[in-house]
């Protein structure tokens, strides 16, 4: 399986990534600094786009791969900003310890829809705002899934999570602005470790 539509040499990837990190975020983009995974809960392959819109040119495709141990492995992405549900990412790749020969990585900037991002979270409490002193929206179950990234600010991320699964039902303390079947709130410490439970 081909990991990316765009393959870069190791040297060019490093140079591009360094240049990208030196550039400021575009106007109108809220800065953040979080990690995420290419989502494996949709039928769509996560794509990095040139602009924050669905019809933009595709810079890279990030399929969920299978490692030599027959485990599914998603690509890691570093998120540096957001604009209206579109997340500005910088660099993407697959974990070294999952592949004897590491697949090609994408080194540069691009946009990914929040519907195609995922992660585990160490923090279980959802907040009404990106502030530890903000009101609690509710408590998530351990390793409870999410359906989308909605927003981010600094090391905070606003997520959408199902109201209930076959094993657990959330009990929101505040109303949500989303559909009835989901709960939305802010949390910290997204974790992209795919081998162990994030503690």
C-alpha positions in Angstrom: 0.0 0.0 0.0 1.3 3.5 -0.8 1.3 5.6 2.3 1.2 9.0 0.6 0.3 10.6 -2.7 3.4 12.8 -2.2 6.7 11.1 -1.3 9.6 13.2 -0.1 13.3 12.3 0.4 14.5 12.4 4.0 16.7 15.4 3.3 14.0 17.4 1.6 11.5 16.5 4.3 13.7 17.8 7.0 14.5 21.1 5.3 10.8 21.6 4.4 9.7 20.9 8.0 12.3 23.4 9.4 11.1 26.1 7.0 7.5 25.5 7.8 8.1 25.8 11.6 9.9 29.1 11.0 6.8 30.6 9.3 4.1 32.3 11.3 0.5 31.0 11.2 -1.7 32.6 8.5 -4.0 35.4 9.5 -7.3 34.3 11.0 -5.8 31.1 12.4 -6.1 30.4 16.2 -2.7 29.0 17.3 -2.5 25.7 19.2 0.1 23.0 19.9 -1.4 19.5 20.1 -0.9 16.1 18.6 -3.5 14.0 16.8 -4.0 10.8 14.8 -5.5 10.3 11.4 -8.9 9.0 12.2 -9.8 5.4 11.5 -13.5 5.7 12.4 -14.7 7.0 9.0 -14.6 5.5 5.5 -12.6 8.4 4.2 -8.8 8.3 4.1 -7.5 11.3 6.0 -6.1 13.8 3.5 -3.9 16.9 4.0 -5.2 19.7 1.8 -3.6 22.8 0.4 -6.4 25.1 1.7 -9.1 24.8 4.4 -11.9 23.6 2.1 -13.1 20.2 0.9 -12.4 20.9 -2.8 -8.8 22.0 -2.3 -5.8 20.2 -3.8 -4.7 17.1 -2.0 -1.1 17.3 -0.7 -1.0 13.9 1.0 -3.1 10.9 1.9 -2.7 9.2 5.3 -4.3 5.8 5.2 -4.4 3.5 8.3 -1.7 1.0 7.6 -1.1 -2.6 8.9 2.2 -3.2 10.6 4.2 -6.5 10.5 2.3 -7.6 13.7 -1.0 -7.2 11.9 -2.0 -4.2 14.0 -3.7 -1.1 12.5 -1.5 2.0 12.8 -2.7 5.5 12.1 -0.5 8.4 11.1 0.6 11.0 13.7 0.1 14.7 13.0 1.1 17.9 14.8 -1.6 20.5 14.9 -0.5 24.1 15.1 -3.7 26.0 14.4 -7.4 26.0 13.5 -9.9 28.0 11.4 -13.6 27.1 11.4 -13.2 23.4 11.9 -10.2 23.0 9.7 -6.9 22.2 11.4 -3.5 23.4 10.2 -1.1 20.6 10.6 2.7 20.5 10.3 4.4 17.2 9.6 2.9 13.7 9.5 4.3 10.2 9.7 4.1 6.8 11.2 5.7 5.6 14.5 9.2 4.2 14.0 8.6 1.2 16.4 5.8 -0.1 14.2 7.7 -0.6 11.0 11.2 -2.0 10.4 11.4 0.2 7.4 9.6 3.5 8.2 7.1 4.6 5.5 7.7 8.0 3.9 6.6 11.0 5.9 5.0 14.3 4.9 7.0 17.3 6.0 5.2 20.6 5.6 2.0 22.4 6.3 -1.6 21.6 5.2 -5.2 21.5 6.3 -7.2 18.6 7.7 -10.9 18.5 8.5 -11.6 18.0 12.3 -13.9 15.1 11.3 -10.8 13.2 10.2 -8.8 13.6 13.4 -8.7 11.5 16.5 -6.7 10.8 19.7 -6.9 9.3 23.2 -7.2 11.8 26.1 -5.7 11.6 29.5 -8.1 14.2 30.8 -11.6 12.8 31.3 -13.4 16.0 32.3 -14.9 18.1 29.5 -15.0 21.8 30.1 -17.2 24.6 28.8 -14.2 26.7 27.8 -10.4 26.1 27.4 -9.7 26.9 31.1 -9.3 24.7 34.1 -11.6 26.9 36.1 -14.4 26.7 33.5 -17.6 24.9 34.3 -17.6 21.1 33.8 -19.7 19.8 30.9 -19.4 16.2 31.9 -17.1 13.2 32.6 -15.9 10.9 29.8 -15.3 7.2 30.4 -11.7 6.0 30.2 -10.6 5.5 26.6 -14.0 6.8 25.4 -14.1 7.4 21.7 -14.5 10.8 20.0 -16.2 11.6 16.6 -14.4 14.9 15.7 -12.0 17.7 16.7 -14.0 20.9 16.7 -11.6 23.6 17.8 -8.3 24.2 19.6 -6.4 26.8 21.6 -3.0 26.4 23.0 -2.8 22.9 24.4 -6.6 22.6 24.7 -8.9 20.9 22.1 -12.6 21.0 21.8 -14.0 17.6 20.9 -17.2 15.9 20.0 -17.9 12.5 21.7 -20.9 10.2 21.6 -23.5 10.6 24.3 -23.6 6.9 24.7 -22.1 3.6 23.6 -23.1 0.0 24.3 -21.1 0.1 27.6 -21.4 3.7 28.8 -23.7 6.7 28.8 -22.4 10.2 29.6 -24.4 12.4 32.0 -23.8 16.0 30.8 -24.0 18.7 33.4 -24.5 21.4 30.7 -26.4 21.5 27.4 -24.5 20.9 24.3 -24.7 22.9 21.1 -24.5 19.8 18.9 -26.9 17.1 17.9 -28.7 15.2 20.7 -26.5 12.1 20.2 -23.2 13.9 21.0 -21.6 15.9 23.8 -19.1 18.7 23.1 -16.5 20.1 25.4 -12.9 21.2 25.9 -10.1 19.0 27.2 -6.3 18.7 27.3 -3.5 16.3 26.8 -4.4 14.4 23.6 -2.3 11.3 23.4 -1.2 9.5 20.1 0.4 6.4 21.7 -1.2 3.5 19.8 0.5 0.7 21.6 -0.6 1.3 25.2 -3.4 3.0 27.1 -2.6 6.7 27.8 -2.1 7.2 31.5 
